[in-house]
């Protein structure tokens, strides 16, 4: 520590041994280029994965919304109501036909 309270990390004593060579003094164009290419490919990969996931999700969502049976269910309930209203008349007609066939034999 210096008198002003700062850590003089850049000042070395002889007890630390021979100074090391500067790290990263020369930028490697090859390393920078490869890093850039891998970063671009990584971003493209993430974009493609997200697009595939989104398409898959939207297909199932559209199927759930558009390809449901709600319209058929409404018609089915209406049909059931009509059949229930007709049931007594159908039962009487059925009994009459059965009786007619029974008397003809």
C-alpha positions as CSV (number, residue, x, y, z in Angstrom):
1,X,0.0,0.0,0.0
2,X,1.2,3.5,-0.8
3,X,0.9,6.5,1.5
4,X,-2.3,7.6,-0.3
5,X,-4.1,4.3,0.5
6,X,-3.9,2.7,-3.0
7,X,-2.6,-0.7,-3.8
8,X,0.3,-0.3,-6.1
9,X,-0.2,-3.6,-7.9
10,X,1.9,-2.5,-10.8
11,X,5.1,-2.1,-8.7
12,X,6.9,-5.3,-8.1
13,X,9.6,-6.2,-5.6
14,X,12.7,-8.2,-6.3
15,X,11.2,-11.0,-4.0
16,X,8.7,-11.7,-6.7
17,X,11.3,-13.0,-9.1
18,X,11.9,-12.2,-12.8
19,X,9.1,-10.2,-14.4
20,X,6.9,-12.1,-16.8
21,X,6.4,-11.1,-20.4
22,X,3.4,-9.0,-21.1
23,X,0.2,-11.1,-21.6
24,X,-1.8,-10.4,-24.7
25,X,0.6,-7.8,-26.1
26,X,-0.1,-9.0,-29.7
27,X,-3.7,-9.7,-30.8
28,X,-3.9,-12.8,-32.9
29,X,-5.9,-12.2,-36.1
30,X,-6.6,-15.9,-36.4
31,X,-7.9,-16.1,-32.8
32,X,-10.0,-13.0,-33.3
33,X,-11.4,-14.2,-36.6
34,X,-12.2,-17.7,-35.3
35,X,-13.9,-16.2,-32.2
36,X,-16.0,-13.9,-34.4
37,X,-17.0,-16.8,-36.7
38,X,-18.0,-19.0,-33.7
39,X,-19.9,-16.2,-32.1
40,X,-21.9,-15.6,-35.4
41,X,-22.5,-19.3,-35.8
42,X,-23.6,-19.5,-32.2
43,X,-26.1,-16.6,-32.6
44,X,-27.4,-18.2,-35.8
45,X,-27.8,-21.5,-34.1
46,X,-29.8,-19.9,-31.2
47,X,-32.0,-18.0,-33.7
48,X,-32.7,-21.2,-35.7
49,X,-33.5,-23.2,-32.5
50,X,-35.9,-20.4,-31.4
51,X,-37.6,-20.3,-34.8
52,X,-38.1,-24.1,-34.8
53,X,-39.5,-24.0,-31.3
54,X,-41.8,-21.1,-32.0
55,X,-43.1,-22.7,-35.2
56,X,-43.8,-26.0,-33.3
57,X,-45.5,-24.1,-30.4
58,X,-47.6,-22.0,-32.8
59,X,-48.7,-25.2,-34.8
60,X,-50.0,-26.8,-31.6
61,X,-51.6,-23.6,-30.4
62,X,-53.3,-23.1,-33.8
63,X,-54.5,-26.7,-33.7
64,X,-55.9,-26.2,-30.2
65,X,-57.7,-22.9,-31.2
66,X,-58.7,-23.5,-34.8
67,X,-59.2,-27.3,-35.0
68,X,-61.4,-27.8,-32.0
69,X,-64.8,-29.4,-31.9
70,X,-66.8,-26.5,-30.4
71,X,-69.0,-26.0,-33.4
72,X,-69.7,-29.7,-33.6
73,X,-70.5,-29.7,-29.8
74,X,-73.0,-26.9,-30.2
75,X,-74.7,-28.8,-33.1
76,X,-74.6,-32.1,-31.1
77,X,-76.4,-30.5,-28.1
78,X,-79.0,-29.0,-30.5
79,X,-79.5,-32.4,-32.1
80,X,-79.8,-34.1,-28.7
81,X,-82.5,-31.6,-27.6
82,X,-84.4,-32.3,-30.8
83,X,-84.1,-36.1,-30.4
84,X,-85.3,-35.8,-26.8
85,X,-88.3,-33.8,-27.9
86,X,-89.1,-36.5,-30.6
87,X,-88.5,-39.5,-28.3
88,X,-92.1,-40.0,-27.1
89,X,-93.4,-39.9,-30.7
90,X,-90.7,-42.2,-31.9
91,X,-91.5,-44.6,-29.0
92,X,-95.2,-44.7,-29.9
93,X,-94.5,-45.2,-33.6
94,X,-92.1,-48.0,-32.8
95,X,-94.6,-49.8,-30.7
96,X,-97.2,-49.4,-33.5
97,X,-94.9,-50.9,-36.1
98,X,-94.0,-53.8,-33.8
99,X,-97.6,-54.4,-33.1
100,X,-98.4,-54.3,-36.8
101,X,-95.7,-56.8,-37.7
102,X,-96.7,-59.0,-34.8
103,X,-100.4,-59.1,-36.0
104,X,-99.4,-59.9,-39.6
105,X,-97.4,-63.0,-38.6
